[in-house]
Amino acid sequence: MWVITVYSEKNKTTMFEFENEEEAREMIKHLQGCRILSEVIYNDPPLVREKR
């Protein structure tokens, strides 16, 4: 997942989520303010149930 965080002049923070990098990079071109593009990587171990 890709996230764009935008900090605007009026102390407002807005976040946008994208499934792929291409979509995020296209959108960031059209946004104004301080913009940060981040990749979110989930590394959670799978849930395992005990067998009884």
Backbone torsions as a table, in degrees:
resi	resn	phi	psi	omega
1	MET	NA	145.4	178.6
2	TRP	-118.5	139.5	-177.6
3	VAL	-128.7	132.5	171.8
4	ILE	-106.8	126.2	174.7
5	THR	-109.7	127.6	-178.4
6	VAL	-119.2	126.2	174.5
7	TYR	-106.8	117.8	-177.4
8	SER	-97.0	174.7	-177.4
9	GLU	-64.1	-26.6	-175.1
10	LYS	-94.9	29.6	179.9
11	ASN	56.8	35.0	178.7
12	LYS	-106.7	134.1	178.2
13	THR	-113.1	130.9	178.8
14	THR	-130.2	140.7	179.5
15	MET	-124.9	140.8	178.5
16	PHE	-125.4	136.8	179.2
17	GLU	-109.8	142.3	179.9
18	PHE	-137.0	148.2	178.8
19	GLU	-77.5	-29.3	-179.2
20	ASN	-137.0	160.6	-175.4
21	GLU	-64.8	-37.6	-177.6
22	GLU	-60.4	-44.8	178.1
23	GLU	-61.0	-43.8	-178.0
24	ALA	-65.1	-43.2	-179.2
25	ARG	-67.1	-32.9	177.5
26	GLU	-69.1	-42.1	-178.8
27	MET	-68.2	-38.5	-175.3
28	ILE	-63.0	-24.3	177.7
29	LYS	-64.3	-27.3	-173.3
30	HIS	-100.2	-2.6	-177.8
31	LEU	-95.7	148.4	178.5
32	GLN	-114.4	155.4	-177.6
33	GLY	106.6	-173.6	177.2
34	CYS	-78.3	118.6	-174.0
35	ARG	-117.1	137.6	177.7
36	ILE	-127.6	126.8	177.0
37	LEU	-103.9	125.5	-177.6
38	SER	-128.2	144.2	171.6
39	GLU	-101.0	128.5	179.3
40	VAL	-102.9	121.9	-179.7
41	ILE	-117.3	119.9	178.1
42	TYR	-91.0	127.2	-179.3
43	ASN	-126.1	46.0	-179.4
44	ASP	-80.1	137.1	175.7
45	PRO	-68.8	148.5	179.5
46	PRO	-64.8	147.6	177.3
47	LEU	-75.9	131.2	-179.0
48	VAL	-122.3	129.4	177.3
49	ARG	-97.0	141.8	177.9
50	GLU	-76.0	139.0	175.7
51	LYS	-89.7	135.5	179.1
52	ARG	-113.4	NA	NA
